[in-house]
Amino acid sequence: MKISHQALIALLALAGASAFAQTSTPRVDQREANQQARIAQGAASGTLTAHETQRLEKEQAHINNAEAKAKADGTVTAKERRRLHAMQDGASRDIHRKKHNAREQ
């Protein structure tokens, strides 16, 4: 009985660690930070208008909400990760386009 109790504890600890690893999204978080910095730099330098900055910030908030929903059930699936990366790819393109258009503040 004692051995099976210890095995059960070890199994639960392993399952808990596995679930934790599946909910962490370090690449998503790093890209989010990089994109926020790009938006802030564009706003500070004047390459982004106030309206463009607001739209890009709203897009980032949408990605944050999608990430929170993906993490809500305790597991971020491969499909959810692909969706988050696709959303970030689109946001990155939007940032580039807005920073390199002819509009200035």
C-alpha positions as MATLAB code, in Angstrom:
seq = 'MKISHQALIALLALAGASAFAQTSTPRVDQREANQQARIAQGAASGTLTAHETQRLEKEQAHINNAEAKAKADGTVTAKERRRLHAMQDGASRDIHRKKHNAREQ';
ca = [
       0.000    0.000    0.000;
       2.820    2.407    0.839;
       4.523    1.865   -2.525;
       1.351    2.489   -4.508;
       0.704    5.664   -2.496;
       4.186    6.981   -3.380;
       3.705    6.007   -7.010;
       0.415    7.901   -7.080;
       2.084   11.016   -5.640;
       4.880   10.794   -8.214;
       2.360   10.362  -11.026;
       0.335   13.381   -9.875;
       3.480   15.495   -9.584;
       4.521   14.500  -13.105;
       1.050   15.244  -14.472;
       1.052   18.637  -12.756;
       4.447   19.524  -14.209;
       3.294   18.403  -17.644;
       0.159   20.540  -17.462;
       2.217   23.539  -16.359;
       4.579   23.120  -19.283;
       1.656   23.018  -21.701;
       0.194   26.294  -20.484;
       3.391   28.319  -20.691;
       3.827   30.289  -23.892;
       7.285   31.867  -23.739;
       7.596   32.427  -27.510;
       4.194   34.097  -27.641;
       5.096   36.265  -24.646;
       8.461   37.276  -26.129;
       6.928   38.200  -29.471;
       4.254   40.185  -27.651;
       6.926   42.152  -25.797;
       8.865   42.773  -29.019;
       5.761   43.984  -30.837;
       4.799   46.275  -27.953;
       8.306   47.771  -28.092;
       8.018   48.284  -31.866;
       4.685   50.061  -31.423;
       6.073   52.269  -28.641;
       9.142   53.131  -30.725;
       6.956   54.020  -33.704;
       4.730   56.233  -31.595;
       7.730   57.968  -30.022;
       9.493   58.569  -33.337;
       6.365   59.822  -35.082;
       6.241   57.076  -37.705;
       2.905   55.965  -36.210;
      -0.011   58.340  -35.896;
      -2.160   58.284  -32.761;
      -4.911   56.448  -34.640;
      -2.476   53.838  -35.993;
      -1.012   53.335  -32.534;
      -4.466   52.874  -31.045;
      -5.422   50.303  -33.707;
      -2.200   48.335  -33.215;
      -2.648   48.363  -29.429;
      -6.191   47.063  -29.888;
      -4.864   44.253  -32.088;
      -2.351   43.340  -29.371;
      -5.151   43.269  -26.798;
      -7.102   40.897  -29.061;
      -4.108   38.553  -29.173;
      -3.769   38.760  -25.372;
      -7.433   37.779  -24.996;
      -6.981   34.838  -27.365;
      -3.948   33.712  -25.355;
      -5.907   33.952  -22.093;
      -8.734   31.880  -23.582;
      -6.242   29.283  -24.805;
      -4.738   29.026  -21.313;
      -8.128   29.008  -19.532;
      -8.635   25.247  -19.711;
      -5.121   24.535  -18.443;
      -3.675   23.362  -21.757;
      -2.527   25.280  -24.804;
      -2.920   22.845  -27.686;
      -0.762   22.822  -30.798;
      -3.702   24.182  -32.785;
      -4.105   27.074  -30.315;
      -0.366   27.805  -30.496;
      -0.511   27.867  -34.307;
      -3.463   30.270  -34.144;
      -1.631   32.564  -31.707;
       1.482   32.562  -33.903;
      -0.628   33.311  -36.999;
      -2.286   36.201  -35.173;
       1.123   37.533  -34.171;
       2.412   37.163  -37.730;
      -0.475   39.309  -38.936;
       0.118   41.862  -36.193;
       3.796   42.035  -37.086;
       2.922   42.721  -40.735;
       0.442   45.392  -39.647;
       3.070   47.088  -37.484;
       5.539   47.095  -40.368;
       2.983   48.482  -42.833;
       1.825   51.217  -40.482;
       5.357   52.261  -39.552;
       6.458   52.441  -43.199;
       3.526   54.231  -44.808;
       3.663   57.903  -45.734;
       1.616   59.099  -42.757;
       3.342   60.962  -39.957;
       2.115   62.783  -36.871;
];
